Amino acid sequence: MRTLTLVAMAAVLVSCGERKPARAERTCEVRGEVIRLDPQVRTAVVKHEKICDWMEAMSMEFPVRKQDDFDLLKPGEKIVATVHIGDPAFWLSDVHPSK
């Protein structure tokens, strides 16, 4: 009985230490309108169309990692950008005015 208890405890400890493998980052195109910007934390709220199979059309806040990309954003402007989808982080890059 004691051996069985030790084996069960060892199995619990091993399973607690297991991690899910991180998913590879992927990218998708984002098309939308900039609603507002927060330069202090470098985020942009964008009212966007559906983003590939990741997100339905909605307004949401996107981090923008590079200052050069953030500087191209203006409220009211329509944009095309790339969203990087990681696990769990996501962010915008390659920002361009929409044509």
C-alpha positions as CSV (number, residue, x, y, z in Angstrom):
1,M,0.0,0.0,0.0
2,R,2.8,2.4,0.9
3,T,4.5,1.8,-2.5
4,L,1.2,2.5,-4.3
5,T,0.8,5.8,-2.4
6,L,4.4,6.8,-3.3
7,V,3.9,6.0,-7.0
8,A,0.6,8.0,-7.0
9,M,2.3,11.0,-5.4
10,A,5.2,10.8,-7.9
11,A,2.8,10.8,-10.8
12,V,1.0,13.9,-9.4
13,L,4.3,15.7,-9.0
14,V,5.4,14.9,-12.5
15,S,2.1,16.0,-14.1
16,C,2.2,19.3,-12.2
17,G,5.6,20.1,-13.7
18,E,4.5,19.4,-17.3
19,R,4.1,22.4,-19.6
20,K,2.1,22.6,-22.7
21,P,4.4,23.2,-25.7
22,A,4.2,26.8,-27.0
23,R,2.5,27.2,-30.3
24,A,4.5,28.7,-33.1
25,E,3.8,32.4,-33.7
26,R,1.7,33.1,-36.8
27,T,0.7,36.2,-38.6
28,C,-2.5,37.5,-40.3
29,E,-3.5,40.7,-42.1
30,V,-5.6,43.2,-40.2
31,R,-7.8,45.8,-41.9
32,G,-9.6,48.4,-39.9
33,E,-9.9,51.9,-38.5
34,V,-7.9,53.4,-35.6
35,I,-10.3,54.5,-32.9
36,R,-7.8,55.7,-30.2
37,L,-4.2,55.5,-29.2
38,D,-2.4,55.3,-25.8
39,P,1.2,56.4,-26.3
40,Q,2.1,55.7,-22.7
41,V,1.7,52.0,-23.2
42,R,1.9,52.0,-27.0
43,T,-1.5,50.5,-27.7
44,A,-4.1,51.2,-30.4
45,V,-7.8,50.4,-30.4
46,V,-8.7,49.3,-33.9
47,K,-12.2,48.6,-35.2
48,H,-11.2,45.7,-37.5
49,E,-12.7,43.3,-40.0
50,K,-12.5,39.6,-39.3
51,I,-8.9,38.5,-38.8
52,C,-8.2,35.2,-40.6
53,D,-9.6,32.3,-38.4
54,W,-8.4,34.1,-35.2
55,M,-10.8,36.9,-34.4
56,E,-14.3,38.0,-35.5
57,A,-14.8,41.6,-36.6
58,M,-14.8,43.9,-33.5
59,S,-13.0,46.8,-31.8
60,M,-10.0,45.7,-29.7
61,E,-6.8,47.0,-28.2
62,F,-3.6,45.9,-29.9
63,P,-0.1,46.4,-28.5
64,V,2.4,47.9,-31.0
65,R,5.9,46.9,-30.2
66,K,7.9,49.2,-32.5
67,Q,7.7,53.0,-32.0
68,D,8.1,53.5,-35.8
69,D,4.9,51.5,-36.4
70,F,3.0,53.3,-33.6
71,D,4.0,56.7,-35.0
72,L,2.2,55.8,-38.3
73,L,-1.2,55.4,-36.5
74,K,-3.7,58.3,-36.4
75,P,-7.2,58.2,-34.9
76,G,-9.8,58.0,-37.7
77,E,-7.4,56.5,-40.2
78,K,-8.0,53.3,-42.0
79,I,-5.0,50.9,-41.9
80,V,-3.7,47.6,-43.0
81,A,-1.2,45.9,-40.7
82,T,0.1,42.5,-39.6
83,V,-1.0,40.9,-36.4
84,H,1.5,38.6,-34.8
85,I,-0.4,35.9,-32.9
86,G,1.7,34.2,-30.2
87,D,0.9,32.2,-27.2
88,P,-0.5,34.2,-25.4
89,A,0.8,37.5,-26.7
90,F,-0.3,39.3,-29.9
91,W,0.8,42.6,-31.4
92,L,0.7,44.8,-34.5
93,S,3.5,45.5,-37.0
94,D,4.0,46.6,-40.6
95,V,1.4,49.4,-40.3
96,H,0.3,51.1,-43.5
97,P,-2.6,53.4,-44.5
98,S,-5.3,51.5,-46.3
99,K,-5.8,52.3,-49.9
